[in-house]
Amino acid sequence: MLLLAIFAIKIPTIQMTYMDGSFYLTDKSFEIGWIHSVEKEPWYETYGIEKGDLHLTETKFKTFGAGVPSDKEVIRSEDGFIHMSIHEKFEELRLTVSENTKTTLYTEKNTIPLYEFIDNHETVIFRVEKTPLWKIIRGEKIDEIKKQGKST
């Protein structure tokens, strides 16, 4: 029975794919952080699984500027950031990793400086996938990215 369950059960997971591989994030949410190219301040976006889909749930930044949503709810905070509640659904998130902006992935247990492990200007894709339990057990986890270096 247990063996059958491992093959039959599918769990919504966040899959991160890039040129050299893919990883499953078993957390229900993650955060992407970078340094804004114009204002040179940190910017963060939080994504999660809602009803089996990928959603941008929150963004936080230091100052308002071009491209900042003006019609979203501002969440009160004391940490020096402006927090906004977003709740936008995405089929997938395509993210270009950059050494200049220090693109970083944050999960519950890890801080992964993607720019140190993935080639500059390479695209990383995040999407929700209903993944068989056996594939999650067998597959590489995000922790494994630290063991890899950039391709040469």
Residue pairs with C-beta under 8 A, 6 or more apart in sequence:
5 133
6 132
6 133
6 134
6 137
7 132
7 133
7 134
8 132
9 132
9 133
10 130
10 131
10 132
10 133
11 130
11 131
11 133
11 136
12 49
12 52
12 128
12 129
12 130
12 131
13 24
13 25
13 26
13 128
13 129
13 130
13 131
13 136
14 24
14 25
14 27
14 30
14 47
14 49
14 54
14 126
14 127
14 128
14 129
15 22
15 23
15 24
15 25
15 126
15 127
15 128
15 129
15 131
16 22
16 23
16 24
16 25
16 105
16 124
16 125
16 126
16 142
17 124
17 125
17 127
18 97
18 118
18 122
18 123
18 124
18 125
19 118
19 119
19 122
19 151
20 118
20 148
20 151
21 140
21 148
22 139
22 140
23 139
23 140
23 141
23 142
23 144
23 145
24 131
24 135
24 136
24 139
24 140
24 141
24 142
25 107
25 142
26 136
26 141
27 107
27 108
27 109
28 48
28 49
29 46
29 47
29 48
29 49
29 57
30 46
30 47
30 48
30 105
30 106
30 107
30 126
31 44
31 45
31 46
31 47
31 105
31 106
31 107
32 44
32 45
32 47
32 93
32 95
32 103
32 104
32 105
32 106
33 42
33 43
33 44
33 45
33 102
33 103
33 104
33 106
34 42
34 43
34 98
34 101
34 102
34 103
34 104
35 41
35 42
35 43
35 100
35 101
35 102
36 42
36 43
36 61
36 65
36 101
37 100
37 101
38 65
38 66
39 62
39 63
39 65
41 61
41 62
41 63
42 61
42 62
43 59
43 60
43 61
43 62
44 59
44 60
44 61
44 81
44 106
45 56
45 58
45 59
46 56
46 57
46 58
46 59
47 54
47 55
47 56
47 57
47 90
47 93
47 126
48 54
48 55
48 57
49 55
49 128
50 57
50 87
50 89
52 128
52 130
53 89
53 90
53 128
54 89
54 90
54 91
54 92
54 93
54 126
54 127
54 128
55 86
55 87
55 88
55 89
55 90
56 86
56 87
56 88
56 90
56 93
57 85
57 86
57 87
58 75
58 83
58 84
58 85
58 86
59 69
59 83
59 84
59 86
60 77
60 81
60 82
60 83
60 84
61 68
61 81
61 82
62 80
62 81
62 82
63 82
64 82
69 84
69 86
72 84
72 85
72 86
73 84
73 85
74 82
74 83
74 84
75 83
75 84
75 85
76 83
77 83
91 127
92 125
92 126
92 127
93 125
93 126
93 127
94 123
94 124
94 125
95 103
95 123
95 124
95 125
95 126
96 103
96 121
96 122
96 123
96 124
97 103
97 114
97 115
97 118
97 119
97 120
97 121
97 122
97 123
97 124
98 115
98 120
98 121
99 115
99 120
101 115
102 113
102 115
103 113
103 114
103 115
104 111
104 112
104 113
104 114
104 115
105 111
105 112
105 114
105 142
106 112
107 142
109 143
110 142
110 143
112 142
112 145
112 146
114 124
116 150
117 145
117 146
117 148
117 149
117 150
118 124
118 150
119 150
119 151
131 139
